[in-house]
Amino acid sequence: MPIVTIDLLEGRTVQQKRELAEKITAIISEVAEVKPEVVWIKINEMKKENFSTGGTLKIDV
């Protein structure tokens, strides 16, 4: 079974996450030739205070 983990900064709506899950499942199912039911997707949301690029926390951008 394919397992996908998506790390995102907080702020996406439930509808956006729903659409991500649907579209990613469809692509993986097609390419890997598996049933959509066996594709697992885990979405991790990070607070902007817990993520940094270039030495700057995203909360400070």
Secondary structure as GFF3:
##gff-version 3
##sequence-region A 1 61
A	DSSP	beta_strand	3	9	.	.	.	ID=ss1
A	DSSP	alpha_helix	14	32	.	.	.	ID=ss2
A	DSSP	three_ten_helix	36	38	.	.	.	ID=ss3
A	DSSP	beta_strand	40	46	.	.	.	ID=ss4
A	DSSP	three_ten_helix	48	50	.	.	.	ID=ss5
A	DSSP	beta_strand	52	53	.	.	.	ID=ss6
A	DSSP	beta_strand	56	57	.	.	.	ID=ss7
A	DSSP	three_ten_helix	58	60	.	.	.	ID=ss8
###
